[in-house]
């Protein structure tokens, strides 16, 4: 199993399952890591997002807020 390092820069494609947000290419740095059982979870701080991308992400998050 491979793992990413703290502060490593990642070029990624971001999408939300079942959402209306299109795939976005993003770049960011790993700011936290959590290991649960045999899975690694990471927090990514985006280096830059355009206004359109920010709006789409915020709209998606607001649509899911309060859902389990």
PQR file with spaces between the fields and no chain letter, atoms N, CA, C, O and H, PARSE charges and radii, in Angstrom:
ATOM       1  N    UNK     1       0.854   -1.178    0.000 -0.4000 1.5000
ATOM       2  CA   UNK     1       0.000    0.000    0.000 -0.0000 2.0000
ATOM       3  C    UNK     1       0.895    1.235    0.000  0.5500 1.7000
ATOM       4  O    UNK     1       1.811    1.337    0.817 -0.5500 1.4000
ATOM       5  N    UNK     2       0.644    2.150   -0.887 -0.4000 1.5000
ATOM       6  CA   UNK     2       1.447    3.364   -0.944 -0.0000 2.0000
ATOM       7  C    UNK     2       0.792    4.459   -0.123  0.5500 1.7000
ATOM       8  O    UNK     2      -0.422    4.465    0.082 -0.5500 1.4000
ATOM       9  H    UNK     2      -0.099    2.068   -1.550  0.4000 1.0000
ATOM      10  N    UNK     3       1.617    5.385    0.343 -0.4000 1.5000
ATOM      11  CA   UNK     3       1.114    6.501    1.145 -0.0000 2.0000
ATOM      12  C    UNK     3       1.745    7.777    0.620  0.5500 1.7000
ATOM      13  O    UNK     3       2.834    7.758    0.046 -0.5500 1.4000
ATOM      14  H    UNK     3       2.603    5.380    0.177  0.4000 1.0000
ATOM      15  N    UNK     4       1.048    8.886    0.824 -0.4000 1.5000
ATOM      16  CA   UNK     4       1.576   10.189    0.460 -0.0000 2.0000
ATOM      17  C    UNK     4       2.262   10.795    1.674  0.5500 1.7000
ATOM      18  O    UNK     4       1.951   10.446    2.813 -0.5500 1.4000
ATOM      19  H    UNK     4       0.164    8.901    1.290  0.4000 1.0000
ATOM      20  N    UNK     5       3.189   11.698    1.425 -0.4000 1.5000
ATOM      21  CA   UNK     5       3.920   12.364    2.498 -0.0000 2.0000
ATOM      22  C    UNK     5       3.255   13.681    2.873  0.5500 1.7000
ATOM      23  O    UNK     5       2.549   14.282    2.063 -0.5500 1.4000
ATOM      24  H    UNK     5       3.441   11.981    0.499  0.4000 1.0000
ATOM      25  N    UNK     6       3.488   14.131    4.121 -0.4000 1.5000
ATOM      26  CA   UNK     6       3.010   15.448    4.544 -0.0000 2.0000
ATOM      27  C    UNK     6       3.581   16.512    3.627  0.5500 1.7000
ATOM      28  O    UNK     6       4.738   16.433    3.214 -0.5500 1.4000
ATOM      29  H    UNK     6       4.062   13.643    4.779  0.4000 1.0000
ATOM      30  N    UNK     7       2.766   17.504    3.311 -0.4000 1.5000
ATOM      31  CA   UNK     7       3.136   18.629    2.453 -0.0000 2.0000
ATOM      32  C    UNK     7       3.447   18.243    1.013  0.5500 1.7000
ATOM      33  O    UNK     7       3.947   19.072    0.253 -0.5500 1.4000
ATOM      34  H    UNK     7       1.827   17.568    3.647  0.4000 1.0000
ATOM      35  N    UNK     8       3.167   17.025    0.630 -0.4000 1.5000
ATOM      36  CA   UNK     8       3.374   16.608   -0.755 -0.0000 2.0000
ATOM      37  C    UNK     8       2.349   17.303   -1.640  0.5500 1.7000
ATOM      38  O    UNK     8       1.180   17.416   -1.272 -0.5500 1.4000
ATOM      39  H    UNK     8       2.761   16.352    1.247  0.4000 1.0000
ATOM      40  N    UNK     9       2.785   17.767   -2.801 -0.4000 1.5000
ATOM      41  CA   UNK     9       1.884   18.400   -3.757 -0.0000 2.0000
ATOM      42  C    UNK     9       1.256   17.323   -4.636  0.5500 1.7000
ATOM      43  O    UNK     9       1.945   16.442   -5.150 -0.5500 1.4000
ATOM      44  H    UNK     9       3.735   17.675   -3.100  0.4000 1.0000
ATOM      45  N    UNK    10      -0.061   17.407   -4.800 -0.4000 1.5000
ATOM      46  CA   UNK    10      -0.789   16.449   -5.627 -0.0000 2.0000
ATOM      47  C    UNK    10      -1.542   17.171   -6.730  0.5500 1.7000
ATOM      48  O    UNK    10      -2.158   18.211   -6.498 -0.5500 1.4000
ATOM      49  H    UNK    10      -0.621   18.122   -4.383  0.4000 1.0000
ATOM      50  N    UNK    11      -1.487   16.619   -7.914 -0.4000 1.5000
ATOM      51  CA   UNK    11      -2.354   17.038   -9.012 -0.0000 2.0000
ATOM      52  C    UNK    11      -3.462   16.006   -9.074  0.5500 1.7000
ATOM      53  O    UNK    11      -3.198   14.819   -9.261 -0.5500 1.4000
ATOM      54  H    UNK    11      -0.987   15.774   -8.103  0.4000 1.0000
ATOM      55  N    UNK    12      -4.691   16.445   -8.920 -0.4000 1.5000
ATOM      56  CA   UNK    12      -5.815   15.517   -8.802 -0.0000 2.0000
ATOM      57  C    UNK    12      -6.985   15.963   -9.650  0.5500 1.7000
ATOM      58  O    UNK    12      -7.041   17.097  -10.124 -0.5500 1.4000
ATOM      59  H    UNK    12      -4.906   17.410   -8.768  0.4000 1.0000
ATOM      60  N    UNK    13      -7.916   15.045   -9.829 -0.4000 1.5000
ATOM      61  CA   UNK    13      -9.207   15.361  -10.424 -0.0000 2.0000
ATOM      62  C    UNK    13     -10.238   15.206   -9.325  0.5500 1.7000
ATOM      63  O    UNK    13     -10.288   14.180   -8.646 -0.5500 1.4000
ATOM      64  H    UNK    13      -7.870   14.124   -9.444  0.4000 1.0000
ATOM      65  N    UNK    14     -11.044   16.208   -9.156 -0.4000 1.5000
ATOM      66  CA   UNK    14     -12.015   16.237   -8.077 -0.0000 2.0000
ATOM      67  C    UNK    14     -13.413   16.057   -8.646  0.5500 1.7000
ATOM      68  O    UNK    14     -13.810   16.749   -9.585 -0.5500 1.4000
ATOM      69  H    UNK    14     -11.003   17.042   -9.708  0.4000 1.0000
ATOM      70  N    UNK    15     -14.152   15.123   -8.069 -0.4000 1.5000
ATOM      71  CA   UNK    15     -15.555   14.951   -8.433 -0.0000 2.0000
ATOM      72  C    UNK    15     -16.300   14.424   -7.221  0.5500 1.7000
ATOM      73  O    UNK    15     -15.699   13.859   -6.307 -0.5500 1.4000
ATOM      74  H    UNK    15     -13.831   14.561   -7.307  0.4000 1.0000
ATOM      75  N    UNK    16     -17.603   14.611   -7.219 -0.4000 1.5000
ATOM      76  CA   UNK    16     -18.437   14.150   -6.133 -0.0000 2.0000
ATOM      77  C    UNK    16     -19.434   13.146   -6.675  0.5500 1.7000
ATOM      78  O    UNK    16     -20.186   13.442   -7.603 -0.5500 1.4000
ATOM      79  H    UNK    16     -18.091   15.070   -7.961  0.4000 1.0000
ATOM      80  N    UNK    17     -19.438   11.967   -6.095 -0.4000 1.5000
ATOM      81  CA   UNK    17     -20.345   10.917   -6.523 -0.0000 2.0000
ATOM      82  C    UNK    17     -21.785   11.385   -6.374  0.5500 1.7000
ATOM      83  O    UNK    17     -22.196   11.831   -5.303 -0.5500 1.4000
ATOM      84  H    UNK    17     -18.828   11.727   -5.341  0.4000 1.0000
ATOM      85  N    UNK    18     -22.532   11.281   -7.436 -0.4000 1.5000
ATOM      86  CA   UNK    18     -23.942   11.630   -7.404 -0.0000 2.0000
ATOM      87  C    UNK    18     -24.213   13.116   -7.462  0.5500 1.7000
ATOM      88  O    UNK    18     -25.371   13.532   -7.456 -0.5500 1.4000
ATOM      89  H    UNK    18     -22.199   10.918   -8.306  0.4000 1.0000
ATOM      90  N    UNK    19     -23.171   13.924   -7.517 -0.4000 1.5000
ATOM      91  CA   UNK    19     -23.363   15.365   -7.535 -0.0000 2.0000
ATOM      92  C    UNK    19     -23.371   15.914   -8.948  0.5500 1.7000
ATOM      93  O    UNK    19     -23.099   15.200   -9.914 -0.5500 1.4000
ATOM      94  H    UNK    19     -22.230   13.586   -7.522  0.4000 1.0000
ATOM      95  N    UNK    20     -23.686   17.186   -9.050 -0.4000 1.5000
ATOM      96  CA   UNK    20     -23.716   17.831  -10.351 -0.0000 2.0000
ATOM      97  C    UNK    20     -22.405   18.561  -10.648  0.5500 1.7000
ATOM      98  O    UNK    20     -22.266   19.197  -11.694 -0.5500 1.4000
ATOM      99  H    UNK    20     -23.907   17.766   -8.266  0.4000 1.0000
ATOM     100  N    UNK    21     -21.455   18.468   -9.733 -0.4000 1.5000
ATOM     101  CA   UNK    21     -20.178   19.144   -9.933 -0.0000 2.0000
ATOM     102  C    UNK    21     -19.373   18.362  -10.964  0.5500 1.7000
ATOM     103  O    UNK    21     -19.155   17.163  -10.792 -0.5500 1.4000
ATOM     104  H    UNK    21     -21.568   17.952   -8.884  0.4000 1.0000
ATOM     105  N    UNK    22     -18.936   19.011  -12.018 -0.4000 1.5000
ATOM     106  CA   UNK    22     -18.133   18.305  -13.016 -0.0000 2.0000
ATOM     107  C    UNK    22     -16.738   18.002  -12.478  0.5500 1.7000
ATOM     108  O    UNK    22     -16.302   18.580  -11.482 -0.5500 1.4000
ATOM     109  H    UNK    22     -19.113   19.986  -12.158  0.4000 1.0000
ATOM     110  N    UNK    23     -16.062   17.107  -13.141 -0.4000 1.5000
ATOM     111  CA   UNK    23     -14.690   16.806  -12.767 -0.0000 2.0000
ATOM     112  C    UNK    23     -13.857   18.070  -12.924  0.5500 1.7000
ATOM     113  O    UNK    23     -13.930   18.755  -13.944 -0.5500 1.4000
ATOM     114  H    UNK    23     -16.417   16.637  -13.949  0.4000 1.0000
ATOM     115  N    UNK    24     -13.060   18.371  -11.893 -0.4000 1.5000
ATOM     116  CA   UNK    24     -12.183   19.536  -11.924 -0.0000 2.0000
ATOM     117  C    UNK    24     -10.755   19.076  -11.701  0.5500 1.7000
ATOM     118  O    UNK    24     -10.507   18.170  -10.905 -0.5500 1.4000
ATOM     119  H    UNK    24     -13.000   17.815  -11.064  0.4000 1.0000
ATOM     120  N    UNK    25      -9.833   19.683  -12.388 -0.4000 1.5000
ATOM     121  CA   UNK    25      -8.429   19.429  -12.116 -0.0000 2.0000
ATOM     122  C    UNK    25      -7.992   20.410  -11.040  0.5500 1.7000
ATOM     123  O    UNK    25      -8.165   21.621  -11.181 -0.5500 1.4000
ATOM     124  H    UNK    25     -10.034   20.419  -13.034  0.4000 1.0000
ATOM     125  N    UNK    26      -7.422   19.876   -9.962 -0.4000 1.5000
ATOM     126  CA   UNK    26      -6.997   20.708   -8.845 -0.0000 2.0000
ATOM     127  C    UNK    26      -5.579   20.331   -8.431  0.5500 1.7000
ATOM     128  O    UNK    26      -5.117   19.217   -8.674 -0.5500 1.4000
ATOM     129  H    UNK    26      -7.281   18.893   -9.847  0.4000 1.0000
ATOM     130  N    UNK    27      -4.908   21.275   -7.808 -0.4000 1.5000
ATOM     131  CA   UNK    27      -3.592   21.017   -7.247 -0.0000 2.0000
ATOM     132  C    UNK    27      -3.620   21.474   -5.806  0.5500 1.7000
ATOM     133  O    UNK    27      -4.182   22.524   -5.492 -0.5500 1.4000
ATOM     134  H    UNK    27      -5.284   22.181   -7.610  0.4000 1.0000
ATOM     135  N    UNK    28      -3.016   20.690   -4.928 -0.4000 1.5000
ATOM     136  CA   UNK    28      -3.007   21.061   -3.530 -0.0000 2.0000
ATOM     137  C    UNK    28      -1.926   20.326   -2.770  0.5500 1.7000
ATOM     138  O    UNK    28      -1.206   19.490   -3.316 -0.5500 1.4000
ATOM     139  H    UNK    28      -2.560   19.838   -5.183  0.4000 1.0000
ATOM     140  N    UNK    29      -1.834   20.659   -1.498 -0.4000 1.5000
ATOM     141  CA   UNK    29      -0.844   20.047   -0.623 -0.0000 2.0000
ATOM     142  C    UNK    29      -1.553   19.263    0.469  0.5500 1.7000
ATOM     143  O    UNK    29      -2.604   19.676    0.957 -0.5500 1.4000
ATOM     144  H    UNK    29      -2.420   21.338   -1.054  0.4000 1.0000
ATOM     145  N    UNK    30      -0.975   18.135    0.848 -0.4000 1.5000
ATOM     146  CA   UNK    30      -1.514   17.338    1.942 -0.0000 2.0000
ATOM     147  C    UNK    30      -1.256   18.072    3.246  0.5500 1.7000
ATOM     148  O    UNK    30      -0.119   18.434    3.547 -0.5500 1.4000
ATOM     149  H    UNK    30      -0.121   17.799    0.452  0.4000 1.0000
ATOM     150  N    UNK    31      -2.316   18.294    4.024 -0.4000 1.5000
ATOM     151  CA   UNK    31      -2.181   19.025    5.284 -0.0000 2.0000
ATOM     152  C    UNK    31      -2.478   18.156    6.504  0.5500 1.7000
ATOM     153  O    UNK    31      -2.105   18.516    7.621 -0.5500 1.4000
ATOM     154  H    UNK    31      -3.240   18.001    3.780  0.4000 1.0000
ATOM     155  N    UNK    32      -3.145   17.014    6.306 -0.4000 1.5000
ATOM     156  CA   UNK    32      -3.319   16.072    7.398 -0.0000 2.0000
ATOM     157  C    UNK    32      -3.497   14.668    6.839  0.5500 1.7000
ATOM     158  O    UNK    32      -3.867   14.480    5.680 -0.5500 1.4000
ATOM     159  H    UNK    32      -3.448   16.721    5.399  0.4000 1.0000
ATOM     160  N    UNK    33      -3.224   13.687    7.695 -0.4000 1.5000
ATOM     161  CA   UNK    33      -3.351   12.280    7.326 -0.0000 2.0000
ATOM     162  C    UNK    33      -3.918   11.534    8.523  0.5500 1.7000
ATOM     163  O    UNK    33      -3.518   11.774    9.662 -0.5500 1.4000
ATOM     164  H    UNK    33      -2.924   13.840    8.636  0.4000 1.0000
ATOM     165  N    UNK    34      -4.860   10.620    8.253 -0.4000 1.5000
ATOM     166  CA   UNK    34      -5.452    9.790    9.297 -0.0000 2.0000
ATOM     167  C    UNK    34      -5.455    8.354    8.788  0.5500 1.7000
ATOM     168  O    UNK    34      -5.851    8.094    7.652 -0.5500 1.4000
ATOM     169  H    UNK    34      -5.185   10.426    7.327  0.4000 1.0000
ATOM     170  N    UNK    35      -5.018    7.432    9.623 -0.4000 1.5000
ATOM     171  CA   UNK    35      -5.027    6.010    9.269 -0.0000 2.0000
ATOM     172  C    UNK    35      -6.100    5.329   10.107  0.5500 1.7000
ATOM     173  O    UNK    35      -6.068    5.372   11.336 -0.5500 1.4000
ATOM     174  H    UNK    35      -4.696    7.644   10.546  0.4000 1.0000
ATOM     175  N    UNK    36      -7.049    4.702    9.424 -0.4000 1.5000
ATOM     176  CA   UNK    36      -8.098    3.945   10.099 -0.0000 2.0000
ATOM     177  C    UNK    36      -8.050    2.533    9.541  0.5500 1.7000
ATOM     178  O    UNK    36      -8.270    2.302    8.352 -0.5500 1.4000
ATOM     179  H    UNK    36      -7.075    4.667    8.425  0.4000 1.0000
ATOM     180  N    UNK    37      -7.755    1.593   10.435 -0.4000 1.5000
ATOM     181  CA   UNK    37      -7.543    0.205   10.055 -0.0000 2.0000
ATOM     182  C    UNK    37      -6.462    0.172    8.983  0.5500 1.7000
ATOM     183  O    UNK    37      -5.330    0.564    9.266 -0.5500 1.4000
ATOM     184  H    UNK    37      -7.576    1.780   11.401  0.4000 1.0000
ATOM     185  N    UNK    38      -6.750   -0.266    7.799 -0.4000 1.5000
ATOM     186  CA   UNK    38      -5.706   -0.336    6.772 -0.0000 2.0000
ATOM     187  C    UNK    38      -5.885    0.731    5.692  0.5500 1.7000
ATOM     188  O    UNK    38      -5.278    0.632    4.625 -0.5500 1.4000
ATOM     189  H    UNK    38      -7.669   -0.585    7.569  0.4000 1.0000
ATOM     190  N    UNK    39      -6.711    1.754    5.952 -0.4000 1.5000
ATOM     191  CA   UNK    39      -6.970    2.801    4.964 -0.0000 2.0000
ATOM     192  C    UNK    39      -6.353    4.127    5.395  0.5500 1.7000
ATOM     193  O    UNK    39      -6.387    4.491    6.571 -0.5500 1.4000
ATOM     194  H    UNK    39      -7.203    1.835    6.819  0.4000 1.0000
ATOM     195  N    UNK    40      -5.789    4.840    4.424 -0.4000 1.5000
ATOM     196  CA   UNK    40      -5.235    6.167    4.653 -0.0000 2.0000
ATOM     197  C    UNK    40      -6.227    7.212    4.160  0.5500 1.7000
ATOM     198  O    UNK    40      -6.761    7.093    3.057 -0.5500 1.4000
ATOM     199  H    UNK    40      -5.761    4.544    3.469  0.4000 1.0000
ATOM     200  N    UNK    41      -6.476    8.243    4.976 -0.4000 1.5000
ATOM     201  CA   UNK    41      -7.330    9.366    4.616 -0.0000 2.0000
ATOM     202  C    UNK    41      -6.480   10.627    4.686  0.5500 1.7000
ATOM     203  O    UNK    41      -5.622   10.762    5.559 -0.5500 1.4000
ATOM     204  H    UNK    41      -6.043    8.340    5.872  0.4000 1.0000
ATOM     205  N    UNK    42      -6.730   11.557    3.748 -0.4000 1.5000
ATOM     206  CA   UNK    42      -5.904   12.759    3.662 -0.0000 2.0000
ATOM     207  C    UNK    42      -6.769   14.006    3.548  0.5500 1.7000
ATOM     208  O    UNK    42      -7.875   13.974    3.009 -0.5500 1.4000
ATOM     209  H    UNK    42      -7.426   11.447    3.040  0.4000 1.0000
ATOM     210  N    UNK    43      -6.234   15.107    4.072 -0.4000 1.5000
ATOM     211  CA   UNK    43      -6.838   16.424    3.879 -0.0000 2.0000
ATOM     212  C    UNK    43      -5.974   17.194    2.898  0.5500 1.7000
ATOM     213  O    UNK    43      -4.750   17.222    3.028 -0.5500 1.4000
ATOM     214  H    UNK    43      -5.335   15.133    4.509  0.4000 1.0000
ATOM     215  N    UNK    44      -6.606   17.816    1.922 -0.4000 1.5000
ATOM     216  CA   UNK    44      -5.891   18.528    0.872 -0.0000 2.0000
ATOM     217  C    UNK    44      -6.263   20.003    0.910  0.5500 1.7000
ATOM     218  O    UNK    44      -7.442   20.356    0.915 -0.5500 1.4000
ATOM     219  H    UNK    44      -7.600   17.793    1.817  0.4000 1.0000
ATOM     220  N    UNK    45      -5.261   20.852    0.938 -0.4000 1.5000
ATOM     221  CA   UNK    45      -5.469   22.296    0.859 -0.0000 2.0000
ATOM     222  C    UNK    45      -5.187   22.710   -0.581  0.5500 1.7000
ATOM     223  O    UNK    45      -4.073   22.541   -1.078 -0.5500 1.4000
ATOM     224  H    UNK    45      -4.303   20.566    0.934  0.4000 1.0000
ATOM     225  N    UNK    46      -6.199   23.250   -1.242 -0.4000 1.5000
ATOM     226  CA   UNK    46      -6.043   23.616   -2.651 -0.0000 2.0000
ATOM     227  C    UNK    46      -5.081   24.787   -2.801  0.5500 1.7000
ATOM     228  O    UNK    46      -5.138   25.751   -2.037 -0.5500 1.4000
ATOM     229  H    UNK    46      -7.104   23.387   -0.839  0.4000 1.0000
ATOM     230  N    UNK    47      -4.201   24.697   -3.786 -0.4000 1.5000
ATOM     231  CA   UNK    47      -3.274   25.794   -4.080 -0.0000 2.0000
ATOM     232  C    UNK    47      -4.002   26.957   -4.738  0.5500 1.7000
ATOM     233  O    UNK    47      -3.694   28.120   -4.480 -0.5500 1.4000
ATOM     234  H    UNK    47      -4.154   23.914   -4.406  0.4000 1.0000
ATOM     235  N    UNK    48      -4.968   26.634   -5.587 -0.4000 1.5000
ATOM     236  CA   UNK    48      -5.715   27.680   -6.289 -0.0000 2.0000
ATOM     237  C    UNK    48      -7.011   27.095   -6.807  0.5500 1.7000
ATOM     238  O    UNK    48      -7.037   25.979   -7.327 -0.5500 1.4000
ATOM     239  H    UNK    48      -5.218   25.689   -5.796  0.4000 1.0000
ATOM     240  N    UNK    49      -8.088   27.854   -6.665 -0.4000 1.5000
ATOM     241  CA   UNK    49      -9.374   27.509   -7.267 -0.0000 2.0000
ATOM     242  C    UNK    49      -9.947   28.775   -7.874  0.5500 1.7000
ATOM     243  O    UNK    49      -9.896   29.844   -7.266 -0.5500 1.4000
ATOM     244  H    UNK    49      -8.068   28.760   -6.243  0.4000 1.0000
ATOM     245  N    UNK    50     -10.488   28.652   -9.066 -0.4000 1.5000
ATOM     246  CA   UNK    50     -11.162   29.774   -9.690 -0.0000 2.0000
ATOM     247  C    UNK    50     -12.510   30.020   -9.041  0.5500 1.7000
ATOM     248  O    UNK    50     -13.001   29.176   -8.291 -0.5500 1.4000
ATOM     249  H    UNK    50     -10.529   27.784   -9.560  0.4000 1.0000
ATOM     250  N    UNK    51     -13.107   31.154   -9.317 -0.4000 1.5000
ATOM     251  CA   UNK    51     -14.399   31.496   -8.735 -0.0000 2.0000
ATOM     252  C    UNK    51     -15.474   30.485   -9.111  0.5500 1.7000
ATOM     253  O    UNK    51     -16.317   30.143   -8.282 -0.5500 1.4000
ATOM     254  H    UNK    51     -12.708   31.839   -9.926  0.4000 1.0000
ATOM     255  N    UNK    52     -15.455   30.006  -10.344 -0.4000 1.5000
ATOM     256  CA   UNK    52     -16.441   29.015  -10.791 -0.0000 2.0000
ATOM     257  C    UNK    52     -16.307   27.731   -9.981  0.5500 1.7000
ATOM     258  O    UNK    52     -17.307   27.167   -9.535 -0.5500 1.4000
ATOM     259  H    UNK    52     -14.770   30.284  -11.018  0.4000 1.0000
ATOM     260  N    UNK    53     -15.079   27.270   -9.789 -0.4000 1.5000
ATOM     261  CA   UNK    53     -14.838   26.044   -9.029 -0.0000 2.0000
ATOM     262  C    UNK    53     -15.255   26.208   -7.579  0.5500 1.7000
ATOM     263  O    UNK    53     -15.866   25.307   -7.005 -0.5500 1.4000
ATOM     264  H    UNK    53     -14.267   27.727  -10.151  0.4000 1.0000
ATOM     265  N    UNK    54     -14.929   27.360   -6.974 -0.4000 1.5000
ATOM     266  CA   UNK    54     -15.324   27.621   -5.592 -0.0000 2.0000
ATOM     267  C    UNK    54     -16.841   27.576   -5.442  0.5500 1.7000
ATOM     268  O    UNK    54     -17.357   26.973   -4.501 -0.5500 1.4000
ATOM     269  H    UNK    54     -14.433   28.092   -7.440  0.4000 1.0000
ATOM     270  N    UNK    55     -17.551   28.210   -6.363 -0.4000 1.5000
ATOM     271  CA   UNK    55     -19.006   28.234   -6.318 -0.0000 2.0000
ATOM     272  C    UNK    55     -19.586   26.827   -6.448  0.5500 1.7000
ATOM     273  O    UNK    55     -20.503   26.465   -5.711 -0.5500 1.4000
ATOM     274  H    UNK    55     -17.132   28.700   -7.127  0.4000 1.0000
ATOM     275  N    UNK    56     -19.060   26.032   -7.379 -0.4000 1.5000
ATOM     276  CA   UNK    56     -19.569   24.676   -7.587 -0.0000 2.0000
ATOM     277  C    UNK    56     -19.328   23.804   -6.355  0.5500 1.7000
ATOM     278  O    UNK    56     -20.210   23.046   -5.952 -0.5500 1.4000
ATOM     279  H    UNK    56     -18.316   26.326   -7.978  0.4000 1.0000
ATOM     280  N    UNK    57     -18.150   23.905   -5.759 -0.4000 1.5000
ATOM     281  CA   UNK    57     -17.845   23.110   -4.571 -0.0000 2.0000
ATOM     282  C    UNK    57     -18.728   23.547   -3.410  0.5500 1.7000
ATOM     283  O    UNK    57     -19.298   22.703   -2.718 -0.5500 1.4000
ATOM     284  H    UNK    57     -17.433   24.521   -6.086  0.4000 1.0000
ATOM     285  N    UNK    58     -18.850   24.843   -3.186 -0.4000 1.5000
ATOM     286  CA   UNK    58     -19.692   25.338   -2.093 -0.0000 2.0000
ATOM     287  C    UNK    58     -21.151   24.938   -2.278  0.5500 1.7000
ATOM     288  O    UNK    58     -21.817   24.577   -1.308 -0.5500 1.4000
ATOM     289  H    UNK    58     -18.387   25.529   -3.748  0.4000 1.0000
ATOM     290  N    UNK    59     -21.653   24.998   -3.501 -0.4000 1.5000
ATOM     291  CA   UNK    59     -23.029   24.596   -3.784 -0.0000 2.0000
ATOM     292  C    UNK    59     -23.233   23.128   -3.457  0.5500 1.7000
ATOM     293  O    UNK    59     -24.247   22.757   -2.867 -0.5500 1.4000
ATOM     294  H    UNK    59     -21.111   25.292   -4.289  0.4000 1.0000
ATOM     295  N    UNK    60     -22.276   22.288   -3.837 -0.4000 1.5000
ATOM     296  CA   UNK    60     -22.371   20.858   -3.551 -0.0000 2.0000
ATOM     297  C    UNK    60     -22.360   20.603   -2.046  0.5500 1.7000
ATOM     298  O    UNK    60     -23.181   19.842   -1.534 -0.5500 1.4000
ATOM     299  H    UNK    60     -21.452   22.590   -4.317  0.4000 1.0000
ATOM     300  N    UNK    61     -21.423   21.245   -1.339 -0.4000 1.5000
ATOM     301  CA   UNK    61     -21.329   21.050    0.108 -0.0000 2.0000
ATOM     302  C    UNK    61     -22.622   21.475    0.793  0.5500 1.7000
ATOM     303  O    UNK    61     -23.126   20.763    1.662 -0.5500 1.4000
ATOM     304  H    UNK    61     -20.757   21.863   -1.755  0.4000 1.0000
ATOM     305  N    UNK    62     -23.160   22.622    0.410 -0.4000 1.5000
ATOM     306  CA   UNK    62     -24.414   23.096    1.015 -0.0000 2.0000
ATOM     307  C    UNK    62     -25.570   22.142    0.730  0.5500 1.7000
ATOM     308  O    UNK    62     -26.457   21.976    1.566 -0.5500 1.4000
ATOM     309  H    UNK    62     -22.750   23.200   -0.296  0.4000 1.0000
ATOM     310  N    UNK    63     -25.565   21.515   -0.446 -0.4000 1.5000
ATOM     311  CA   UNK    63     -26.654   20.582   -0.780 -0.0000 2.0000
ATOM     312  C    UNK    63     -26.592   19.305    0.058  0.5500 1.7000
ATOM     313  O    UNK    63     -27.603   18.623    0.223 -0.5500 1.4000
ATOM     314  H    UNK    63     -24.844   21.650   -1.126  0.4000 1.0000
ATOM     315  N    UNK    64     -25.430   18.984    0.580 -0.4000 1.5000
ATOM     316  CA   UNK    64     -25.243   17.755    1.378 -0.0000 2.0000
ATOM     317  C    UNK    64     -25.238   18.019    2.878  0.5500 1.7000
ATOM     318  O    UNK    64     -25.268   17.074    3.665 -0.5500 1.4000
ATOM     319  H    UNK    64     -24.608   19.539    0.447  0.4000 1.0000
ATOM     320  N    UNK    65     -25.200   19.257    3.281 -0.4000 1.5000
ATOM     321  CA   UNK    65     -25.135   19.602    4.703 -0.0000 2.0000
ATOM     322  C    UNK    65     -26.375   19.082    5.422  0.5500 1.7000
ATOM     323  O    UNK    65     -27.505   19.292    4.981 -0.5500 1.4000
ATOM     324  H    UNK    65     -25.176   20.026    2.641  0.4000 1.0000
ATOM     325  N    UNK    66     -26.139   18.411    6.523 -0.4000 1.5000
ATOM     326  CA   UNK    66     -27.243   17.916    7.330 -0.0000 2.0000
ATOM     327  C    UNK    66     -27.735   16.543    6.915  0.5500 1.7000
ATOM     328  O    UNK    66     -28.626   15.984    7.554 -0.5500 1.4000
ATOM     329  H    UNK    66     -25.221   18.241    6.881  0.4000 1.0000
ATOM     330  N    UNK    67     -27.164   15.993    5.850 -0.4000 1.5000
ATOM     331  CA   UNK    67     -27.559   14.644    5.433 -0.0000 2.0000
ATOM     332  C    UNK    67     -26.627   13.638    6.055  0.5500 1.7000
ATOM     333  O    UNK    67     -25.451   13.932    6.269 -0.5500 1.4000
ATOM     334  H    UNK    67     -26.440   16.447    5.331  0.4000 1.0000
ATOM     335  N    UNK    68     -27.129   12.453    6.351 -0.4000 1.5000
ATOM     336  CA   UNK    68     -26.308   11.379    6.936 -0.0000 2.0000
ATOM     337  C    UNK    68     -25.828   10.451    5.867  0.5500 1.7000
ATOM     338  O    UNK    68     -25.123    9.485    6.159 -0.5500 1.4000
ATOM     339  H    UNK    68     -28.085   12.214    6.177  0.4000 1.0000
